[in-house]
Amino acid sequence: NEFGKRSLDIYARFWHDLGGRVANVMLASHTIQRYDSAFALRKCSEAINNAGLPMKYLVYATTHRTGGDMEVFRGLEEEARSKGGLPFLEMLPFNENVIYHAYSKFLRVVADWGMEDLVYDLRCWFNTCRTPDTPFLSLVEVFSNEDLGHHRERFAQNAAPGDTSPKSCYRINDALNYKHTLGLAKSFADILANWPCLVKYFTIYVHGSERGVKKVPRYTRILNALTCPLTILRISFLRSVGQSLEDFIDSSIGIEGSSIHLLSNAISHLIKDIGGRFLRSEPRASAVSGVAHIRYEEREQQLPDDMLNIGAPPGSLFREVTSGKMTLFYSDVRAAYSVLFGYLLENLPVMDPVVRGARALDPVKRTDKIQYAILKELVEAIPQIIHGPIVNKTLDEWDLYQTSEIEEVQSNETMEDYWDRVLKMTALGGVQRFGLLGRMVEVMLCLYYRPPPGDMETLKVLDHRRSTRVVREYVKLHCADNVAATPITEGLTDAYKRGFETYNSHYSSKAQRSAAGSSILGDGISLLASVEFNKSGLQNLKEADIMCTEGAKRIKTGIEVDRYEEVTAGISLVEEGRSKLRSARMKLISSEAVRELDENNRLLAIGLYRIKQSRVTGRTAEAKEGLEVLLRGLEGLSDLIMELSPDAVNNVTH
């Protein structure tokens, strides 16, 4: 669903030997009115055959819909087997939409709270209000949203005559798509961060300066919400759950490139985190036999009210709410947790042997003895790739891989770079040292793969209509103040296509590919950039750097003296700093700066995840590894701040 237009995009992924990376190639694109499985199956088959790809080597197929599409899966599997192929991998279809849908279902349980309505009302208010006095200018910057006009228009078309109240369920299902629904978690964080200022603005400033404001329904709704003691409890609860889901995406499926080796541990941590918030016995996703039988909906299995994790708001707030209202609040919290936890158990590949076995591919844990048993589990789960007499030979190659002298993965290396280097190693006589192992690794790296934004966008310019839409989006981004006066000419779309041709011609070289990707829009689009960096964004980056640095110091001290309380305090500081990074990201226009910021933020997320995981495993070494990754992310963040300093920005030619 790209730019409001529904399209069926068909991609093929395979290991590109020349480039030493996963190739993500668009085979075809079709505009559709509604999704139809039979149509999708027919078009997938046609696209594969037209591209000349050997159908018999197809090992897996899925759609970007939650749960996949079994009709497409079975249809392509049957065609592949008719041409000499093997049965497809039996793996649970999974993508990030599962997380977006999970949070959406979670919000529906507590829709009566009206917290998403509060977000909507605040953004509408600050998009249309008069510019307030200086103390409240920051509220306009935080809560104004250019895209809200579209949502407001869609809402008005579907509202009943005379009905001016927000419609939460409608906005969750339609005007705000599932991905934007998880984005509400950031809006909840903005409300918490600006809570005192918001209360003062609406209860004192607006009340005293706006004549007749008491009769405005939106003002009344906002004022009632801000003066209700339950509101901050509810927002803290919704935000804390959204933060956990965001961290899961950041540390696993949200990173660019192959991530299947991270998925199992990330799922284990998420299941433990969500379950531990409301269940008496903390679930462990690693205990395969127990996860599917957790009786999480039974009241006896849940924590008492005063022990439920609701986001840890200030304790004094509880005294302001009557016991009856708190009982209802806790009842809603239990229902929301149960729905979320059940959905995650059902739709995440918690017990999938392929996902669990892929942990062995993590280069950080190459020499661990337990990795052999994990790889054996993986080999047994993929007989379509490793079968018969080559099973033992593959395991022998794994023994050799664990004992060989191989340079450890570097900070600037992706999973693909690392395994490309390993698989190119040769034995005496020039024979590939890990030939059979490489056959398995190359397939596994393709299963869960998130292409870099450049790869996705540049492959879509093959169609003139598609390239025009992409260019229009860039015009909106770079010429927000003068969109109407910027015509979408053939010159602009041709410049975009020339950028793609340059990119494609340098595809096999990583360094050249990166250079070409930075000029993907060509000369025509580059002239549209009016600003490279916003000063307030630089301030956010500096604040994030200070908080993360202080957090890292506390984590290091806590690890050295074995005090987990100090480590926990450091983790909280780093997480708060990462929220500042998200704010800074919205103010960056340079795609190179955004990419660098995302990479450093990813390192921070991975480092935090390993430090948290060390508490579960009891391995101090894992905590130190996580700290090292965290420090690499901080080093990159400091370098980015230096690059974006005013002196450097002033030297940029626009």
N, C-alpha and C positions, 0 to 999 in steps of 0.2 A: 504494500500500500504506500506508494512513493509519491510525495507531494500531492496527496489527495486523490491520486489516480490509481486504480487497481491494476496490477500487472502480474503476469505469471512469468517469472524469470527462471530459467533453467541453467544450472551451473554443473560443471563436472570438475572433480578434484582428483588429482593424481600427483605422484612424485615426479618432479621435473629434473631429470638426471643432469642436464647441462647447467641449469641454474642452481642445483643442489637445494631445492626448496619445494614446498607444496605449491602446485599451480592451481589457481582457482579461475576457471575459464567459463565465461558466459557462452552458452551454446545457442540460446534463442530467448526472445522476449515477446510476450503477447499481451495486449490489452484485453481485459475481460470485465464483464459486468458482475459476475459472481463466480465463486470457485466451484468447479465440478471435477470430481475424481476421474471420471472416464475421459474427459477432455484432457486433464493434466497427464494421465497415463499415455494417451495417444501422442501428445506433443513431446513428452519426454523421450519416448521411443523414436519418434521421427528425428529429434534433435541429435540423439546419440548416433543414429545411423547416418544422418547427413554429415556429421562431423568426421565420420570415418573411424570412430573409436570402436575397438573390438568389444562387443557386448558380452562375450564369454568371460571377460576379466572383471566385469562389474561385481563388486562384493557387498555393496550396501546402498540403500536409497532411502531418503527421508524427505519430508517437507518441513517448512518453517512453521507449520501449524503445531499447536500444542498436542502432543500425542502422535504426531506424524499422520500418515494416511496409509492404512494397511492395504487399500485397494491398489494404490500406486506401487507400494512395496511388493506385494505378491505378483502383480502383473509384470513388473520388470524382472523379478526373480524367475518367473516362469519362462519369459522370453530368453533370459540369459542361459538357463539350463537347457533350453531347446537348441542352443547353439554351442553346447559343450561346456557350459559353466557349472559352478558348484552352487549349492544353496547359499543364500545370503547369511551374513552374520546375524545371529539372533540377539540383537541389542536393543534396549529400550530407547525409542526415539526421544531426543531431549535437546532443547535449546533454551536460550534465555527467556523466551516467552513464558515458560513455566513459572519463572520467578515473578514476572509481571502479573500473570494471571493469579498467582497465589496471593499477592498483595491486594489485588482487586477483590478477590473473594473475601479476604480478611476485612477489607473496608466495608464490604456490603453488610457484614454481620453487625457492624456498629454504625450503620448509615444514619440511624435515628439520632446519634449524637450531633450531627450537623457540622462536623469539623471540616469536611471538604467544602461545605457551603460557606463556612467562614473564610477559607482560603479564597474561594471564588469572589465573595463580597469584598474582601480586602483588596484584591487585585483590581476589581472594577472600580472601587472607590478611589484608589490612588492613580488610576488611569484617567479619571475625569475630574478630580478635585482641583481646586485652586492651589497654587504653589504655597505651601505653608511657610511659617517662619523658620529661621535657620536651625533651631534645635530639632526640627522634625523633617528636614530635607532628606536625611538618610532614609526615612521610611519610604519616600517616593521612589528612590533609587532601588530599594530592595524589593518593593511589592508591585511596582508597575510592570506590565507585561504586554509587549506589542502584539502577541498572538491572541490575546483575549477577545479582541473584536470578533474573530472568527467563531469562537465558542459562544459569545454572546448572541451572535446572529443565529447560529444553529439552535440555541436555546429558545429564542423568541419564536422561531418557526414551529417548534414543537410544544410550546406552552399553551395551556388552555386559555380561552378569552378571559381577560381580567385577572389572571393569575400572575402575580409578581414574585412569588417565592421561588427560590432555587430548586432545581430538581436533581438531587444527588445521583440517583440511580441512572438517570438519563445521561448525565455528564460522564459518569464512570464508564458506561457502556458505549458511548458514541463520541461526543465532542472531545472528551479526553480519552485517547486510546490507552491500551493497557500499559504501554511503555511510559506514557505521561502520568499514569496513575501512580507508579512507583516514584515518579518525580514529585508527587505531593509530599513525600517524606522530606524533601529539601525545603518545601514551603513550610512544613511544620517546624523544621529547625529554624527557619527565619523568624517565625512567630515567637519561638522560645527565646531566641537571641535578642529580640527587640521588644519583649513583653512589657517591661516597665515603661518604655517610651510609647508603645501603642496605647496602654491604659491611660497615660497622662494626656496623650493627643486626643483621644475620643471622649474622655470624661471631663476634661478641663478646656483644652484649646478649641476643639470644634464646638463644644457645647456653648462656649462663650463668644465665639466669633462668627458663627453661621446662624443667621436669622431663620427661624422656622425649621431648623434641622430635625427637631423632635418628630416632625410629621413624615420624615423620609423613611420608608420601610427598611431600606438597606442599613441606614444608620442605627435604627432601632435593633435590628438583628445583631449587628456588630457589637453594640453597646451591651446587649443582654448576654452575649457570649463572653465578652471580656470581663464582665462583673460577676460571672458565675464561677464559684471556686472549683467546680469540676472541670472546667475547660482546660486549665493548664495540666491537670492530671491526665485528661484524655489525650491531649496533644503530645505530652511526654511519652505516653504509652505507644501511640501510633508512630512517633518518630523513632523510638528505640527499636521497634520491630523493622521499620523501613531501613534503618542503619545496618542491621544484621544482614538483610537481603542485599543491600548495596555492597557490603563488604564481601559477600559471597561472590557476586558478579565480578567485582574488582580483582579478586584473588584467583579466579578460575576462568569462567567462560567469557569474561569481559576483556581479557587481555588479547592483544593481537598475536596471530600465529597459532601454533598447535598448543593445546592445553589439556589434552586427555590425561596426561600424567599427574596433573594437579587436581583433577575433578573428584576422585574418590575421597581424598583427605579433606577437601573443601566441603563436600557433602556431609562427611562425618562430623565436621565441626559445626555446620549449620544445624543438623539434626540435634546434636548435643546442646547447642545454644538455645534453640527454640523449645525443645523438650524440657530442658533444665529450668526454664522460666516458670513452668506451672506444674510439672510432674514431681512426685515424691522421689522416685528413683530416676537418676539421670540416664537417658538412653545413650547407648553407644552404637553408632552406625557400623562400627567394625564387627560387632557381635551379630553376624548375619542371622543366626537362628532366632534371635530375640526381637529384632526390630519389627518384623511383620506382625508380631503378636502383642504389641504394646496396647494395653486397654486404656488409651489416653482419655476416652470420653467418660469413664467412670469416675464419679466424684471421689471415691475412696483412693483412687490412684493419684489424685491431684493435691497440691499443697494447700494448706489453710490460707485464708484470705490475707492475713498479715505477712505471709511469706511469698506471695506472688510477686514476680518481677514485673513492675509496670513502668519501668524507665527511670526509677530512682529520682522523683522530683523532691523538692524541699519538704522535710517532714512536717513543718508547721502547717502546711496546706491541709493535711488530713483533719486537723482540729476544726477547720472552717466548714466542713461538710457533715451533715447529719448522718447518723448511723444507717438510717434507712436508705439514703441515697448511695452511701458507700457500698451497701450490700448489693444494690442493683448494679452499681459500677463493676464490682468484682464478678458478678454473674455474667455481665457482657464480656469482661476480659476473658473469662474461662471459655465462653462460647467462641470468641474470636480465635483464641489460641488453638482450640480443638479443631476448628475448620482449617486453619492454616497448617497445623501439624499434620492432619490427615491428608490434606492435598499434597504436601511435600512428600510424605511417605509413599503416596500412590503414584506420583509423577516423576520423582527423582530416581535415577538409576542407583538406588541405595545398595541393592544386592546384585547388581549386574556383574557377572564374572569378568567381562571384557574391561569394564571401567575399573574394577578393583585390581585386575591384573596389570593394567597399564601403569600403575605406580612404579613398576620396575624400570620404566624408561627414564625416570627422573635422574639426570646426571649427577645431582647433588648427593644421591644415596647409592652411587654405583658400587662401592665396595662393601656395603652392608651385607652380612651373610643371609639375612632373611629375604633379600631380593631374589635369590635363586628360587625359593619356594613360591614367591609371588609370580615370577615369570613362568614357572611350571603351571600355575593356575591359569595364566593367560593363554599359554600354548594349548592347554586342554580345552579352552573356551573358543578357540578359532581353528577347528579342524579344516575349515575351508581354505585356510592359508598355509598352515603347518600341519601336515598329516603323514601317516605311514612311517617309513623308515627315516625320514628327515627330522622327526621330532627329537630323537636323541642327539642327532648331529647339531641341531639348533641349540640344545641345552649345553652341549660341549663348547660351542662357540661363545655362549654366555659365560661359561667358566673362564674362557680365555679373555673375554672382554673385562671381567672383573679383576683379573690378575695382571693384565697388560699395563705397561707404563703409558698412560694417556693423560695429556694435559687437561687439567680441570676446566670446567665451563667458565668462560670469561664473563665479566659484567656486561659487556656489550654484545654478547652472543645470544641468539635466539635458540630455541630447541632445534630448529631446522639447521642452523649454522653448525651447532655442536655435532649432531648426528651425521651431517654431510661430511664433516672432517673425520669422524670416526669410521664411517663406512668407506671412505676412500683409502684407508690404511691397507697396505698390501703385505703379504708374506714373501718368503723367498720365491723367486721365479715370477714375481709380479702378480701373483694370484690374490684376489680380494680376500682379506683376512676374515671378514664377517659377512660373507655372501648370503647365507641362509638367514642369519639374524637380521640382516638389512632388509630382506624381503618382507619380514614381519613388521619391522619398525616403520618402513615407508608407508605401509597401509595404515598402521595405527595413527601416525601423525596426521593423516588426512581425515580421520573420523570426526574429531572435534577441532575445528579450525576456524578462526575469525580472521578474514583477510584484512590487511591494512586498508584504511579509507581510500587511498589512492587506487589500490587494485580494484575495489568495488566500483568506484566512480568512473575510472577510465575505460573499463570494459563496457560501459553503458552508452558510449558515444557512437557506437556503430549505427544506431538509429537516429536520424536527424531530429525526429520529434522528441526523442528522449534527451538528446543533447541540448535542445532548446529549453526544456524544462530545467535541466541542471544549471544551465547558464543563468536562467531567470532567478534561481535561488541564490546564486552568487551575487547577482546584481542587488537583490534585496539585502544581502549581508553587507556589501561594501558601499552601497549607495542608499542607505536607509532614509536619508533626508531628501532624496531626489529620485525616487524610483520611477515615477511617472514620466520624467523627462529623459529617461535612459532607454532608448528603443533597443529591442532585441534584434539585432541585425544579423545578416548572413556572415558578416565579417567576424562577429563575436563567436558564433557557433563554429565557423571555420578555424578560428584561432584555437578554440577548445579541441577540435579534432586534430589540428597540427600538433598540439601538445601531446595528445594520445599517441600519435604516430612516433613522435620523438621518444616517448616513454617506452613504447613497444619495441623500438629498434635497439634500445639499450637494456632489454629485459633480462638478459643473462648475466649482467654484471651488477652486483648489489650497489656498489658505490655510484656507478653511472645511473642506475635505476633511480636512486634517491635524488640525484641531481636533476634528472628529467622530471621526476614527480613534483619537485618544488616549483617547476614552471608549467604545470599541467594545463593551466588556463591560457597559456600563451600570452603574447604581448597585449592582445585586446583586453583580456580580463585584468591583467596586472595594472592597467591604467585606472581601473575603477577603485582601487584600494586608496581610501582617503586617510586612514589612520592605522597604525600598526599596533599601538598599545595604549591603554587607558591608564592614567596615573594612579587612579584608585585601585586598579588591578595590581600594579606594582606594590602598593602599600599592603594589599592582601597577601601577596607573595612573601613580603618581608615579615609580616606578622606570623604567617604559617611557618616560615623558616625558624623564627625565634621559638615558637611553641614546640615544634618538632625537635629542635636541637636540645631544648631543656628536657623534653620527654626522653630523648635518647640517653642523656646523661643519667637520668634517674633509673632508666632500665639497666644501664651498664652497672651503676652502683648496686642496684638490687640483685643483679646476677652475681656480682663479685662477693657480696656479703650474705647471699642466700636469703633475701627478704622479699617475699613476693608482694607485700604491700607496697613497697617502693616501685617494683616493676609495674604493678597495676596503676599506680599514679602516673608513671611515665607513659603507659599505654593510653590513658585518658587524654594526656596532653597531646600526644601524636595524633590521636583520632580527631581532636578538636582542630589541630593544625590542618589535617586533611580536609576538613569541612571548609576551611579558609581557601584551600587550593581549589575546591570546586567553585567557589565564588570568583576567584581570580580567573579561572578557565573561561567563564562566560564573558570576560572583558578582553580576552586575547583575540586578535583577528588573524595574526600570522599563523598559518597552518603548521609551519615548522616549530614555532614556539608551543602551540597546543600539543603537538606530537611529543615534544621533549617533556612538557609538563606531565602528560599522561604517562609517559614511560617512568618518570621519577615517582609519580603517585603510585604506579603499579608496584615499584620496588618497595615503597613504604608499606603497601597493603600486604605484600608477600612476607616482608620482614615481621610485621605485626602478627600475621597468621602463624608463622613458625614459632614466635615467642609465646603466643597463647597456647599453641599445640604442645609446647614443651611442658606445660603444667599437666596436661593429660597423660603424656608419655613418661614424664619424670626425667627426661633427658636434658641435662644442662648443656650438652654439646649442641642440641638443636636450638636452644635459646640463643647461644652464642652465634650460630649460623644466621639466625634471624636478625640478630643485632648487626652483623656485618652487612647483610642485605639492606637493612634500614639505613645504615651510615652511607652506603653507596647512593641510595636515593637522596639523602640530604646533601651529599656532595654535588650531585647533579643539579639539585634545586638551587644551591648557592651559585653554581656556574650560570644557571639560567637568569638569576637575578642580576648578575654582573652584565650579562648580554643585553638585558632589557633596561639597564640603568638609563637615566635621561641623556647622559653624554653619548651613549651608544645609539639610542633611538634618534637623536638629533642628526646623526650621520646617515640615516636611512634616506634614500632618494625615493620619493613617492611618485 
